[in-house]
Amino acid sequence: MQAYILLNCNTGSEVELISELKKYPEITEVNGIWGKYDVFLKVCSDDPDGIDKIVSTLRNHKDITNSYTMHVLYGQGGTIDELESGRD
């Protein structure tokens, strides 16, 4: 499973939050961004409930104020083969 997640966080917590999020093995990409959201995540998990577990963790984080999760639709650009061969 793969998803992209956009986060809003408390002002001034971005650098510390990004550093913390990089420690999660399911989070394969983390970037601070400009615009409506503050942080962009790419999340991959072999566990069918893995994405839900990460989202739950994020929603309970003291510095995260909002999240928006977009699950990848396989067959529309992303494929199961890509996920299994290295999470590309």
A tleap script that builds the chain and sets N, CA, C and O, in Angstrom:
source leaprc.protein.ff14SB
mol = sequence {
  NMET GLN ALA TYR ILE LEU LEU ASN CYS ASN
  THR GLY SER GLU VAL GLU LEU ILE SER GLU
  LEU LYS LYS TYR PRO GLU ILE THR GLU VAL
  ASN GLY ILE TRP GLY LYS TYR ASP VAL PHE
  LEU LYS VAL CYS SER ASP ASP PRO ASP GLY
  ILE ASP LYS ILE VAL SER THR LEU ARG ASN
  HIE LYS ASP ILE THR ASN SER TYR THR MET
  HIE VAL LEU TYR GLY GLN GLY GLY THR ILE
  ASP GLU LEU GLU SER GLY ARG CASP
}
set mol.1.N position { 0.844 -1.172 0.000 }
set mol.1.CA position { 0.000 0.000 0.000 }
set mol.1.C position { 0.892 1.238 0.000 }
set mol.1.O position { 1.977 1.255 0.582 }
set mol.2.N position { 0.397 2.258 -0.668 }
set mol.2.CA position { 1.141 3.512 -0.724 }
set mol.2.C position { 0.158 4.663 -0.612 }
set mol.2.O position { -0.960 4.588 -1.121 }
set mol.3.N position { 0.578 5.726 0.055 }
set mol.3.CA position { -0.253 6.911 0.182 }
set mol.3.C position { 0.633 8.147 0.259 }
set mol.3.O position { 1.809 8.079 0.616 }
set mol.4.N position { 0.031 9.269 -0.085 }
set mol.4.CA position { 0.661 10.569 0.095 }
set mol.4.C position { -0.148 11.291 1.158 }
set mol.4.O position { -1.378 11.254 1.145 }
set mol.5.N position { 0.544 11.946 2.077 }
set mol.5.CA position { -0.144 12.630 3.167 }
set mol.5.C position { 0.367 14.060 3.249 }
set mol.5.O position { 1.572 14.310 3.215 }
set mol.6.N position { -0.564 14.984 3.358 }
set mol.6.CA position { -0.247 16.389 3.559 }
set mol.6.C position { -0.583 16.750 4.993 }
set mol.6.O position { -1.627 16.355 5.512 }
set mol.7.N position { 0.304 17.501 5.635 }
set mol.7.CA position { 0.121 17.846 7.046 }
set mol.7.C position { 0.182 19.340 7.270 }
set mol.7.O position { 0.910 20.055 6.583 }
set mol.8.N position { -0.589 19.806 8.239 }
set mol.8.CA position { -0.419 21.132 8.823 }
set mol.8.C position { 0.111 20.912 10.231 }
set mol.8.O position { -0.264 19.956 10.910 }
set mol.9.N position { 0.987 21.809 10.658 }
set mol.9.CA position { 1.550 21.673 11.993 }
set mol.9.C position { 1.617 23.030 12.679 }
set mol.9.O position { 1.429 24.073 12.053 }
set mol.10.N position { 1.888 22.992 13.970 }
set mol.10.CA position { 2.027 24.222 14.736 }
set mol.10.C position { 3.193 25.042 14.186 }
set mol.10.O position { 4.244 24.496 13.850 }
set mol.11.N position { 2.999 26.334 14.101 }
set mol.11.CA position { 4.028 27.231 13.593 }
set mol.11.C position { 5.316 27.080 14.399 }
set mol.11.O position { 5.307 27.122 15.630 }
set mol.12.N position { 6.408 26.907 13.684 }
set mol.12.CA position { 7.713 26.777 14.319 }
set mol.12.C position { 8.112 25.352 14.643 }
set mol.12.O position { 9.246 25.112 15.057 }
set mol.13.N position { 7.197 24.388 14.464 }
set mol.13.CA position { 7.517 22.994 14.796 }
set mol.13.C position { 7.959 22.190 13.579 }
set mol.13.O position { 8.262 21.003 13.704 }
set mol.14.N position { 8.000 22.814 12.411 }
set mol.14.CA position { 8.253 22.093 11.164 }
set mol.14.C position { 9.571 21.317 11.159 }
set mol.14.O position { 9.580 20.130 10.834 }
set mol.15.N position { 10.648 21.947 11.504 }
set mol.15.CA position { 11.968 21.310 11.421 }
set mol.15.C position { 12.048 20.108 12.359 }
set mol.15.O position { 12.512 19.040 11.959 }
set mol.16.N position { 11.605 20.274 13.588 }
set mol.16.CA position { 11.637 19.171 14.557 }
set mol.16.C position { 10.693 18.048 14.128 }
set mol.16.O position { 11.036 16.872 14.249 }
set mol.17.N position { 9.514 18.402 13.632 }
set mol.17.CA position { 8.550 17.401 13.195 }
set mol.17.C position { 9.094 16.590 12.022 }
set mol.17.O position { 8.998 15.363 12.021 }
set mol.18.N position { 9.658 17.260 11.032 }
set mol.18.CA position { 10.221 16.571 9.866 }
set mol.18.C position { 11.330 15.614 10.296 }
set mol.18.O position { 11.400 14.484 9.813 }
set mol.19.N position { 12.182 16.060 11.192 }
set mol.19.CA position { 13.261 15.205 11.694 }
set mol.19.C position { 12.693 13.966 12.381 }
set mol.19.O position { 13.208 12.862 12.199 }
set mol.20.N position { 11.651 14.143 13.156 }
set mol.20.CA position { 11.022 13.017 13.853 }
set mol.20.C position { 10.358 12.050 12.872 }
set mol.20.O position { 10.478 10.834 13.022 }
set mol.21.N position { 9.658 12.584 11.869 }
set mol.21.CA position { 8.933 11.745 10.915 }
set mol.21.C position { 9.884 10.897 10.065 }
set mol.21.O position { 9.507 9.810 9.628 }
set mol.22.N position { 11.087 11.366 9.828 }
set mol.22.CA position { 12.070 10.612 9.042 }
set mol.22.C position { 12.487 9.307 9.715 }
set mol.22.O position { 13.075 8.441 9.068 }
set mol.23.N position { 12.192 9.158 10.989 }
set mol.23.CA position { 12.570 7.961 11.738 }
set mol.23.C position { 11.601 6.796 11.530 }
set mol.23.O position { 11.934 5.655 11.853 }
set mol.24.N position { 10.414 7.067 10.999 }
set mol.24.CA position { 9.431 6.006 10.766 }
set mol.24.C position { 9.787 5.257 9.485 }
set mol.24.O position { 9.895 5.882 8.430 }
set mol.25.N position { 9.973 3.944 9.542 }
set mol.25.CA position { 10.367 3.208 8.338 }
set mol.25.C position { 9.315 3.234 7.228 }
set mol.25.O position { 9.658 3.109 6.052 }
set mol.26.N position { 8.052 3.393 7.585 }
set mol.26.CA position { 6.985 3.432 6.573 }
set mol.26.C position { 6.957 4.751 5.807 }
set mol.26.O position { 6.414 4.820 4.705 }
set mol.27.N position { 7.535 5.784 6.382 }
set mol.27.CA position { 7.565 7.094 5.730 }
set mol.27.C position { 8.835 7.153 4.887 }
set mol.27.O position { 9.939 7.276 5.418 }
set mol.28.N position { 8.666 7.064 3.566 }
set mol.28.CA position { 9.813 6.964 2.664 }
set mol.28.C position { 10.257 8.316 2.114 }
set mol.28.O position { 11.332 8.423 1.524 }
set mol.29.N position { 9.448 9.334 2.302 }
set mol.29.CA position { 9.827 10.676 1.848 }
set mol.29.C position { 9.128 11.697 2.739 }
set mol.29.O position { 7.944 11.561 3.050 }
set mol.30.N position { 9.877 12.723 3.145 }
set mol.30.CA position { 9.338 13.809 3.961 }
set mol.30.C position { 9.909 15.110 3.420 }
set mol.30.O position { 11.119 15.238 3.238 }
set mol.31.N position { 9.032 16.074 3.165 }
set mol.31.CA position { 9.486 17.379 2.692 }
set mol.31.C position { 8.646 18.481 3.313 }
set mol.31.O position { 7.425 18.363 3.417 }
set mol.32.N position { 9.313 19.554 3.725 }
set mol.32.CA position { 8.591 20.767 4.067 }
set mol.32.C position { 8.161 21.427 2.771 }
set mol.32.O position { 8.914 21.433 1.797 }
set mol.33.N position { 6.955 21.986 2.748 }
set mol.33.CA position { 6.432 22.596 1.518 }
set mol.33.C position { 5.790 23.946 1.815 }
set mol.33.O position { 5.418 24.235 2.952 }
set mol.34.N position { 5.667 24.763 0.779 }
set mol.34.CA position { 4.973 26.042 0.866 }
set mol.34.C position { 3.536 25.853 0.412 }
set mol.34.O position { 3.253 24.987 -0.416 }
set mol.35.N position { 2.633 26.654 0.946 }
set mol.35.CA position { 1.246 26.624 0.493 }
set mol.35.C position { 0.287 26.308 1.622 }
set mol.35.O position { 0.551 26.613 2.785 }
set mol.36.N position { -0.825 25.697 1.268 }
set mol.36.CA position { -1.882 25.396 2.230 }
set mol.36.C position { -1.415 24.414 3.301 }
set mol.36.O position { -1.893 24.461 4.435 }
set mol.37.N position { -0.484 23.525 2.951 }
set mol.37.CA position { 0.033 22.529 3.879 }
set mol.37.C position { 1.497 22.815 4.185 }
set mol.37.O position { 2.164 23.552 3.459 }
set mol.38.N position { 1.986 22.221 5.274 }
set mol.38.CA position { 3.350 22.473 5.737 }
set mol.38.C position { 4.326 21.345 5.428 }
set mol.38.O position { 5.514 21.586 5.219 }
set mol.39.N position { 3.818 20.101 5.400 }
set mol.39.CA position { 4.690 18.939 5.241 }
set mol.39.C position { 4.040 17.937 4.291 }
set mol.39.O position { 2.834 17.699 4.345 }
set mol.40.N position { 4.868 17.354 3.417 }
set mol.40.CA position { 4.440 16.322 2.472 }
set mol.40.C position { 5.107 15.010 2.865 }
set mol.40.O position { 6.309 14.973 3.130 }
set mol.41.N position { 4.316 13.920 2.904 }
set mol.41.CA position { 4.846 12.595 3.212 }
set mol.41.C position { 4.494 11.603 2.117 }
set mol.41.O position { 3.409 11.662 1.540 }
set mol.42.N position { 5.406 10.702 1.838 }
set mol.42.CA position { 5.120 9.522 1.032 }
set mol.42.C position { 5.241 8.344 1.983 }
set mol.42.O position { 6.268 8.167 2.638 }
set mol.43.N position { 4.180 7.534 2.057 }
set mol.43.CA position { 4.119 6.439 3.012 }
set mol.43.C position { 3.894 5.128 2.273 }
set mol.43.O position { 3.032 5.048 1.398 }
set mol.44.N position { 4.667 4.097 2.620 }
set mol.44.CA position { 4.528 2.767 2.021 }
set mol.44.C position { 4.477 1.732 3.139 }
set mol.44.O position { 5.200 1.832 4.129 }
set mol.45.N position { 3.603 0.728 2.963 }
set mol.45.CA position { 3.494 -0.329 3.956 }
set mol.45.C position { 3.046 -1.619 3.293 }
set mol.45.O position { 2.145 -1.612 2.454 }
set mol.46.N position { 3.672 -2.721 3.666 }
set mol.46.CA position { 3.245 -4.038 3.203 }
set mol.46.C position { 2.036 -4.528 3.991 }
set mol.46.O position { 1.280 -5.375 3.515 }
set mol.47.N position { 1.858 -4.000 5.183 }
set mol.47.CA position { 0.731 -4.350 6.047 }
set mol.47.C position { -0.518 -3.618 5.547 }
set mol.47.O position { -0.491 -2.394 5.414 }
set mol.48.N position { -1.612 -4.337 5.266 }
set mol.48.CA position { -2.833 -3.687 4.785 }
set mol.48.C position { -3.350 -2.583 5.716 }
set mol.48.O position { -4.003 -1.645 5.258 }
set mol.49.N position { -3.062 -2.692 7.019 }
set mol.49.CA position { -3.495 -1.672 7.971 }
set mol.49.C position { -2.395 -0.660 8.282 }
set mol.49.O position { -2.582 0.231 9.111 }
set mol.50.N position { -1.253 -0.798 7.618 }
set mol.50.CA position { -0.104 0.054 7.915 }
set mol.50.C position { -0.349 1.535 7.707 }
set mol.50.O position { 0.052 2.354 8.533 }
set mol.51.N position { -1.004 1.885 6.614 }
set mol.51.CA position { -1.288 3.300 6.333 }
set mol.51.C position { -2.205 3.852 7.415 }
set mol.51.O position { -1.981 4.952 7.921 }
set mol.52.N position { -3.242 3.089 7.772 }
set mol.52.CA position { -4.172 3.536 8.810 }
set mol.52.C position { -3.460 3.747 10.143 }
set mol.52.O position { -3.776 4.686 10.874 }
set mol.53.N position { -2.509 2.884 10.459 }
set mol.53.CA position { -1.763 3.011 11.711 }
set mol.53.C position { -0.925 4.289 11.715 }
set mol.53.O position { -0.875 5.000 12.719 }
set mol.54.N position { -0.274 4.575 10.602 }
set mol.54.CA position { 0.529 5.804 10.502 }
set mol.54.C position { -0.375 7.026 10.614 }
set mol.54.O position { -0.052 7.970 11.336 }
set mol.55.N position { -1.507 7.018 9.904 }
set mol.55.CA position { -2.433 8.157 9.962 }
set mol.55.C position { -2.908 8.373 11.395 }
set mol.55.O position { -2.971 9.511 11.861 }
set mol.56.N position { -3.238 7.305 12.091 }
set mol.56.CA position { -3.667 7.414 13.487 }
set mol.56.C position { -2.566 8.027 14.348 }
set mol.56.O position { -2.832 8.888 15.187 }
set mol.57.N position { -1.332 7.582 14.138 }
set mol.57.CA position { -0.197 8.131 14.874 }
set mol.57.C position { -0.044 9.626 14.593 }
set mol.57.O position { 0.165 10.418 15.511 }
set mol.58.N position { -0.148 10.002 13.329 }
set mol.58.CA position { -0.009 11.408 12.952 }
set mol.58.C position { -1.105 12.262 13.572 }
set mol.58.O position { -0.832 13.350 14.079 }
set mol.59.N position { -2.332 11.781 13.534 }
set mol.59.CA position { -3.459 12.556 14.064 }
set mol.59.C position { -3.367 12.760 15.572 }
set mol.59.O position { -3.977 13.681 16.113 }
set mol.60.N position { -2.613 11.910 16.246 }
set mol.60.CA position { -2.447 12.046 17.693 }
set mol.60.C position { -1.168 12.782 18.080 }
set mol.60.O position { -0.884 12.947 19.267 }
set mol.61.N position { -0.396 13.224 17.093 }
set mol.61.CA position { 0.860 13.931 17.375 }
set mol.61.C position { 0.557 15.346 17.867 }
set mol.61.O position { -0.306 16.029 17.315 }
set mol.62.N position { 1.262 15.775 18.891 }
set mol.62.CA position { 0.997 17.067 19.532 }
set mol.62.C position { 1.189 18.268 18.608 }
set mol.62.O position { 0.561 19.305 18.822 }
set mol.63.N position { 2.041 18.155 17.588 }
set mol.63.CA position { 2.325 19.291 16.715 }
set mol.63.C position { 1.577 19.258 15.391 }
set mol.63.O position { 1.656 20.214 14.620 }
set mol.64.N position { 0.858 18.186 15.110 }
set mol.64.CA position { 0.115 18.093 13.848 }
set mol.64.C position { -1.322 18.542 14.088 }
set mol.64.O position { -2.016 18.008 14.953 }
set mol.65.N position { -1.756 19.529 13.312 }
set mol.65.CA position { -3.091 20.098 13.505 }
set mol.65.C position { -4.101 19.613 12.475 }
set mol.65.O position { -5.307 19.711 12.700 }
set mol.66.N position { -3.623 19.090 11.343 }
set mol.66.CA position { -4.522 18.653 10.278 }
set mol.66.C position { -3.764 17.710 9.355 }
set mol.66.O position { -2.560 17.859 9.147 }
set mol.67.N position { -4.489 16.729 8.800 }
set mol.67.CA position { -3.863 15.841 7.817 }
set mol.67.C position { -4.835 15.560 6.681 }
set mol.67.O position { -6.053 15.581 6.861 }
set mol.68.N position { -4.274 15.300 5.521 }
set mol.68.CA position { -5.060 14.953 4.330 }
set mol.68.C position { -4.348 13.789 3.655 }
set mol.68.O position { -3.222 13.938 3.181 }
set mol.69.N position { -5.004 12.624 3.608 }
set mol.69.CA position { -4.398 11.399 3.099 }
set mol.69.C position { -4.956 11.047 1.733 }
set mol.69.O position { -6.169 11.072 1.521 }
set mol.70.N position { -4.054 10.714 0.798 }
set mol.70.CA position { -4.439 10.312 -0.555 }
set mol.70.C position { -3.836 8.945 -0.835 }
set mol.70.O position { -2.623 8.826 -1.009 }
set mol.71.N position { -4.674 7.911 -0.879 }
set mol.71.CA position { -4.209 6.554 -1.172 }
set mol.71.C position { -3.960 6.404 -2.669 }
set mol.71.O position { -4.740 6.901 -3.481 }
set mol.72.N position { -2.877 5.723 -3.035 }
set mol.72.CA position { -2.545 5.468 -4.434 }
set mol.72.C position { -3.510 4.423 -4.986 }
set mol.72.O position { -3.780 3.407 -4.345 }
set mol.73.N position { -4.022 4.689 -6.180 }
set mol.73.CA position { -4.867 3.724 -6.890 }
set mol.73.C position { -3.985 2.946 -7.847 }
set mol.73.O position { -3.506 3.488 -8.843 }
set mol.74.N position { -3.772 1.676 -7.544 }
set mol.74.CA position { -2.961 0.847 -8.425 }
set mol.74.C position { -3.729 0.607 -9.711 }
set mol.74.O position { -4.947 0.428 -9.696 }
set mol.75.N position { -3.009 0.606 -10.824 }
set mol.75.CA position { -3.636 0.488 -12.130 }
set mol.75.C position { -3.853 1.850 -12.771 }
set mol.75.O position { -4.225 1.931 -13.941 }
set mol.76.N position { -3.624 2.922 -12.013 }
set mol.76.CA position { -3.733 4.274 -12.549 }
set mol.76.C position { -2.411 5.008 -12.311 }
set mol.76.O position { -2.373 6.075 -11.699 }
set mol.77.N position { -1.357 4.420 -12.801 }
set mol.77.CA position { -0.034 5.018 -12.650 }
set mol.77.C position { 0.849 4.249 -11.694 }
set mol.77.O position { 2.036 4.066 -11.967 }
set mol.78.N position { 0.305 3.798 -10.590 }
set mol.78.CA position { 1.063 2.990 -9.640 }
set mol.78.C position { 0.628 1.545 -9.789 }
set mol.78.O position { -0.539 1.269 -10.069 }
set mol.79.N position { 1.555 0.626 -9.604 }
set mol.79.CA position { 1.204 -0.786 -9.722 }
set mol.79.C position { 1.690 -1.543 -8.500 }
set mol.79.O position { 2.621 -1.113 -7.820 }
set mol.80.N position { 1.062 -2.658 -8.229 }
set mol.80.CA position { 1.493 -3.529 -7.145 }
set mol.80.C position { 2.927 -3.974 -7.390 }
set mol.80.O position { 3.707 -4.076 -6.442 }
set mol.81.N position { 3.298 -4.245 -8.657 }
set mol.81.CA position { 4.663 -4.666 -8.979 }
set mol.81.C position { 5.677 -3.626 -8.544 }
set mol.81.O position { 6.733 -3.980 -8.018 }
set mol.82.N position { 5.380 -2.339 -8.754 }
set mol.82.CA position { 6.298 -1.286 -8.344 }
set mol.82.C position { 6.482 -1.288 -6.839 }
set mol.82.O position { 7.601 -1.123 -6.355 }
set mol.83.N position { 5.408 -1.473 -6.093 }
set mol.83.CA position { 5.494 -1.490 -4.648 }
set mol.83.C position { 6.347 -2.655 -4.179 }
set mol.83.O position { 7.200 -2.484 -3.308 }
set mol.84.N position { 6.132 -3.823 -4.736 }
set mol.84.CA position { 6.859 -5.006 -4.305 }
set mol.84.C position { 8.318 -4.997 -4.723 }
set mol.84.O position { 9.130 -5.690 -4.111 }
set mol.85.N position { 8.679 -4.231 -5.748 }
set mol.85.CA position { 10.054 -4.244 -6.231 }
set mol.85.C position { 10.886 -3.089 -5.700 }
set mol.85.O position { 11.929 -2.776 -6.273 }
set mol.86.N position { 10.463 -2.459 -4.639 }
set mol.86.CA position { 11.318 -1.432 -4.063 }
set mol.86.C position { 10.605 -0.160 -3.692 }
set mol.86.O position { 11.253 0.857 -3.445 }
set mol.87.N position { 9.315 -0.184 -3.647 }
set mol.87.CA position { 8.538 0.987 -3.197 }
set mol.87.C position { 8.790 2.217 -4.034 }
set mol.87.O position { 8.954 3.308 -3.488 }
set mol.88.N position { 8.825 2.073 -5.333 }
set mol.88.CA position { 9.016 3.239 -6.218 }
set mol.88.C position { 7.695 3.885 -6.522 }
set mol.88.O position { 7.646 4.878 -7.248 }
savepdb mol mol.pdb
quit
